[in-house]
């Protein structure tokens, strides 16, 4: 696979999984608008974080398997997390969270960390597993 086609495949996967993360985050925001209990809000945030980590891990493994380049997994995680952060921050400006919105810079940093780290680790592991199994599979 050439680098151009690998980058295109990575971008397509980042937009796809980034869109799923956006849906999960916006659904969590909608659920948080309906409740005022702090323990319920904390549970929604925990479930959202788990969903995000799982989706970004899937993204990393998917990109590494498609391209054979694990560092593109980290780039895909970065692009998807920035896309997600932009949409969620825009949603906050239209409908603030109960109790106020967190600082934008802290949210962006947390979102990028929860996107890049799982994607890079799962991409690296997927690459190692594929190499240990005897190279890339035929398609």
Secondary structure, DSSP 8 states (H G I E B T S, - for coil): --HHHHHHHHHHHHHHHHHHHHHHHHHHHHHHHT---HHHHHHHHHHHHHHHHHHHHHHHHHHHHHHS-THHHHHHHHHHHHHHHHHHHHHHHHS--TT----HHHHHHHHHHHHHHHHHHHHHHHHHHHHHTTS----
